[in-house]
Amino acid sequence: AGPAETPGGLAFRDILASRKPVVFDGAMGTTLYEQGVLHTRAFEECNLTAPGKVKAVHAAFIAQGANVIETNTFSANKLALHRFGLTNIAEINKAGVTLAKEAAAE
């Protein structure tokens, strides 16, 4: 059987089985910061407040050759988001997953 396909392309196990280098995406938070999102807010909040920016960062990483992208949820947990007064953790995480899936499928 051939490689398994996911909406965004090859399944991760098939990428590994190819024995070719695996290229992950870059630093989402750093890239958002470079685009004007300040450290005074949680980068993960952008999943809800600036989804176009998040999706564009994913798209740029894919265009540069990343065959694995990660969700914008690095610090999307109760402890980290509480510092920013955010309590909608599940919503932020779900939006991060949705944005990454959409970017991978385009």
N, C-alpha and C positions, 0 to 999 in steps of 0.2 A: 504494500500500500504506500501511496505517496505521503508527503508531509501533511499534517493536519493544518487546516486553515482556521483562523479566528477572524472576527470582523476586521481586525487590524493587520492581518497577515499570518505569518507562520506562528504556530504554537511555540512557546518558549523551549519546550523539550526538543522540538525539531531544530530550532536554531542551535541549541547545544550539540545535538547529534551531528550537525553538519561539520563540526570540528573547525569552523571558520571563526574568526574573532567576533566576539559579541560586543556591540557598541551600545552603551547606555547613554541616556540623555545627560545634559549638563546640570548646572545649578539653577534650579527654578527660582529660588529666593533671590539669588544674586542678579539674575536676569531681570526679575521684576523690579528690584531696587534700581538697576540701571535705567529702567523705564519710568522711574519717578515714584514708585511705591516706597514710602519711607518705613524705617524700622519702628515708627510709632504706631504701626498697625500690623496685624498678623498677615503674613503673605497668603496664608490659607483662606483668609476672609475674601480674598480676590476671587475665589471660586464662585462667590455669590455677587460681589459688588463690581467685579471687572472680569467676567468670564471670557470676554473677547481677548483680553490681554493674555490670560492663562492659556487659552487655546492657541493663540498665535505663537507663544513660546514653545509649546509642544510641537506645532507645525514646523517651526524653525529648526528644532533639534532633529526632527524626522528628515527634513530637507538636507541637513548636514550629514546624514548617514546613520543616525541612531536607529537601531532595529529593536530597541527596548526603551520604552518611556515609562516614567514613574508618575504616579498621581501627585498633585500639589497638596499633599497631606502630611508633610514631614513632621510638623508640630501640631497637627490637628487632634489634640487630646485635651481633656478637661483641665489639667494642670497648666499647660502652656497657654491655652486660649482664655483661661480665666483672667490672666494678666491684662488682657485687652477688653475685659468685660463681656466676652462672648460666651454664650451658653448653648448655642445651636450647633453643637459638635457633629451630630449625626447628619444634619443638613449640609454642613460644610464638607464633610467626608464624602457623602453621596454625590454632591456636585463635582468634587474633585475627580471622582471615578468617572462620572458621566463625561466630563470635559476631555479626559485622557482617551476614553473610548471613542468619542466623536473625532478627535484629532487623528487617532490611529486609523480610523475607517475612511478618512478623506483622501 
